[in-house]
Amino acid sequence: MSLTFYYGSGSPYAWKVWLALEHKKLDYEWKLLTFDRGETRAPEFLAINPRGKVPVLVHDGLAIAESNAIVEYLEERFPDSPLWPKDAAARAKARQLAAEADGYIAPVQRRLFQETLYTKEEARDATKIAEAHAAILEELARWDARLTGDWLAGELSLADFAAYPHIRAIRRVDDRLPAHGLGDRWPARINAWMKRIEALPYYEKTIPPHWKG
Ligand SMILES: N[C@@H](CCC(=O)N[C@@H](CS)C(=O)NCC(=O)O)C(=O)O
C-alpha cells in the first residue's frame, strides 16, 4: 500500500487533509510543493492534478484532488479512527460545519490577507481592513456560539480539522502584523478550542513548515 500526500505550506485545505492523515495514524510519503518556485505548475505535478492545486493524495496509483474528496476517500478506505461522528444527526452537523468552514470562513480570511499581508504597507487601507475585521468577527461569532462543548460537533471530527486551518490562518495576521490582527477581539471559546486542537499529539507535526522559520 502506498499513500503519497502532495502538500503546500500554509494551504488550509492541505492542512485539513494532513490532520486527517495523522488522526488516522496512516503511513504516507509527504511531498512539499513550494508555491513560490511554481512547483504546483510544474508539468510533473500537472500530470497528477491538471488544476495545479494541492492537496492531492495518490493511493496505489489513484490520484485524488480536492480536500473534501480526499478525506471522504480516507474515511472509506481507512475507517479506523473515524473522521465523522457515529450518530447520524451529529455526522450531518459535522458535515454541515466542514462545508461552512470552506464556504464562509475561507472568504473572510482571504479578504483580510488581501488587505494586509498581500498589500504593501504604504497601500494598506485602514477602512478596508476594518471592514475585513468586521466580516471576520461576525463569522467567528457564529462559530464561538456553536462551541458549547470541547469540539464543534460533539466529538473531535473533520468539522474541527476543516475549520481550524482557516481560523488559524486569520491568526497568522496577528502573528505577522499585530497592528492589523484581531488582538484581544478573539472570541474566548474559539481561543480555548484552538488550544485544544494545538494540544493534539500530532498537531505540532502539521504546523506549516514555513511558519516555523
Ligand atoms: N477546493 C480545493 C482548494 C485547493 C486550493 O485552492 N489550493 C491552493 C492552495 S490553498 C493551491 O494549491 N494553489 C496553488 C496554485 O493555484 O498554483 C480543495 O479543497 O482542495
The ligand as an SDF file (V2000), in Angstrom:
LIG
                    3D

 20 19  0  0  0  0  0  0  0  0999 V2000
  -11.0610   23.3140   -3.3310 N   0  0  0  0  0  0  0  0  0  0  0  0
   -9.6840   22.9060   -3.2050 C   0  0  0  0  0  0  0  0  0  0  0  0
   -8.8570   24.1450   -2.9480 C   0  0  0  0  0  0  0  0  0  0  0  0
   -7.3640   23.8560   -3.1120 C   0  0  0  0  0  0  0  0  0  0  0  0
   -6.5680   25.1460   -3.2780 C   0  0  0  0  0  0  0  0  0  0  0  0
   -7.1080   26.2210   -3.5390 O   0  0  0  0  0  0  0  0  0  0  0  0
   -5.2350   25.0210   -3.1410 N   0  0  0  0  0  0  0  0  0  0  0  0
   -4.3710   26.1710   -3.3050 C   0  0  0  0  0  0  0  0  0  0  0  0
   -3.6250   26.4440   -2.0020 C   0  0  0  0  0  0  0  0  0  0  0  0
   -4.7200   26.9620   -0.7130 S   0  0  0  0  0  0  0  0  0  0  0  0
   -3.3180   25.8550   -4.3490 C   0  0  0  0  0  0  0  0  0  0  0  0
   -2.8750   24.7370   -4.4840 O   0  0  0  0  0  0  0  0  0  0  0  0
   -2.8810   26.8650   -5.1030 N   0  0  0  0  0  0  0  0  0  0  0  0
   -1.7720   26.7140   -5.9940 C   0  0  0  0  0  0  0  0  0  0  0  0
   -1.9680   27.3910   -7.2860 C   0  0  0  0  0  0  0  0  0  0  0  0
   -3.0990   27.8480   -7.5720 O   0  0  0  0  0  0  0  0  0  0  0  0
   -0.9560   27.4570   -8.0070 O   0  0  0  0  0  0  0  0  0  0  0  0
   -9.5600   21.8780   -2.0740 C   0  0  0  0  0  0  0  0  0  0  0  0
  -10.4480   21.8010   -1.2130 O   0  0  0  0  0  0  0  0  0  0  0  0
   -8.5920   21.0860   -2.0900 O   0  0  0  0  0  0  0  0  0  0  0  0
  1  2  1  0
  2  3  1  0
  2 18  1  0
  3  4  1  0
  4  5  1  0
  5  6  2  0
  5  7  1  0
  7  8  1  0
  8  9  1  0
  8 11  1  0
  9 10  1  0
 11 12  2  0
 11 13  1  0
 13 14  1  0
 14 15  1  0
 15 16  2  0
 15 17  1  0
 18 19  2  0
 18 20  1  0
M  END
$$$$
